């Protein structure tokens, strides 16, 4: 049997390519300057590496931190960690996630929030990602927010979550007197569909705006596309081939990894040799999305849209 706890995959875009994708959308489609913060799950290496590029020096070191809580877990966006302390802080955060930390969660939040230019966001608070039941998860989210209210600066509107779930965040943010902020779980090649607008010239100025409770959000037309269609497109991006991948991982199976029985980590391409037939059929089916006529057919099949009503 396949032990999924020993497997992981990486997105089709490198950190630099993801940064270029987001900045290009803002520059070319909206004609504005960009402030982009990229975060990985419980890891800061991509953001730290980006800062080695001259054009990416303003990119902050950010992370999406997994916090276990009451039988479930939450994702907390930590943006603009201090570069000289980022790895030490990250080590403490990972230890808490793994249950090996001797530092209380309250103390971790105090350390994170003491700098005025660091932003702490409760990401997709109503997403029952751990599958404990929607009502139980939302109750836990309220309890968590009530406990750590003074350290949470905003609640996220997520560009890849349904509007019914996002709309419920309005009530959560209002209840705790916090602003909403844009964000998204973009793992493919679609740029974020919910953005923030600001006159701030630097990320530190933008963080100050959010901490003071001001946030101006733009919901793009792309967000109004059927969500099932967008998720399928993301799957096609993830499971598609890329001729120009930054690390030479052309096939999706080069970008997915597994710790084998002998303790050696191999890509699925190495572990399989030849892909199983069922996998080939599935990935070939997704490639139909590359053809406009099939893409339109899928769009019509998933034509139900949620009205974005504020």
C-alpha positions, 0 to 999 in steps of 0.5 A, a space after each residue: 500500500 502507498 503510505 502518503 505520509 512518505 510522499 510529497 510533490 512540488 509545484 510546477 513553478 520555481 519560486 522565481 517563476 511564481 514571483 514573475 507570474 504574480 508581478 507580471 499580472 499586476 504590471 501588465 493587466 492592472 498597470 500597477 506596481 507590485 508588492 508580492 509575498 510568497 509563502 511555502 508550507 512550514 518552510 522559508 528557503 524559497 523566499 530566502 533564495 529569492 532575496 539573492 536575486 537583485 530584482 527580488 531583494 524587496 521580497 519578504 521572507 514569509 511562511 504559511 505556518 501549520 498550527 495544530 489545535 483542538 483536533 484540527 489545524 490552522 494555517 497562519 500566514 507570517 509575512 516579512 520575518 526579520 532576515 537575521 532571525 528568520 531561520 531561528 524563528 522558523 525552527 521554533 515554529 516547526 518544532 511547535 507544528 511537530 509537537 516537540 517545542 518547549 515554547 508555548 504558542 502564546 510566546 511564539 505569537 508574542 515573538 512574531 508580533 513584536 516587530 511592527 513590520 511583520 504581518 500575521 494572517 489567519 488563512 482560510 479560517 473556515 476550510 475544514 482541511 483536516 475533515 473533522 466536520 464543518 461545524 466542529 472546525 468553525 467552532 475551533 476556528 472561533 475559539 482559536 481566534 478568540 484566544 489569540 485575537 491580539 496577535 492576528 492582524 487580518 483574516 484571509 479571503 482565499 482566491 481558491 476557496 468557494 465564495 460561500 466559505 469566503 463570505 462567512 469570513 466577513 462575519 468572523 472578521 467583523 466579530 473580532 474587529 479585524 480587516 480582510 486581506 487577499 491571499 490564495 492557495 495557488 499551486 499551479 500557473 494561475 496568478 492570484 485572483 484576489 488582490 489588495 490595492 494600496 498606496 503603500 510604497 513598501 511592504 512595511 507601509 502596507 503591513 502598517 495599513 493592515 495592522 491599523 485595520 485598513 484593507 482595500 480588496 480587488 476580486 478579479 473576473 477570473 475568480 468568478 470562473 466556475 471553481 471546479 473548472 479552475 481546480 481542474 486547470 490547476 491539476 492540469 498545471 501540476 500534472 502537465 509537462 514543462 519543457 523549461 522547468 527551472 530544475 530540469 524536472 520536465 515531467 510531473 513525476 519528476 516533481 513528486 517524491 517518495 521515501 522508499 522502503 530502503 530509506 532512499 528518496 526517489 522521484 515517482 519517475 525513478 520509483 515507477 520506471 513506467 507510469 501505471 496505466 491508470 495514472 497515464 489515463 488520468 493525466 492524459 485526460 486532463 491534457 484535454 484542457 489544453 484544447 479550446 473546444 474541450 476546455 469550453 465543454 468543461 466550462 459549460 459542464 461546471 457552469 454553476 457560478 456563485 454570485 459574489 455578493 458583499 
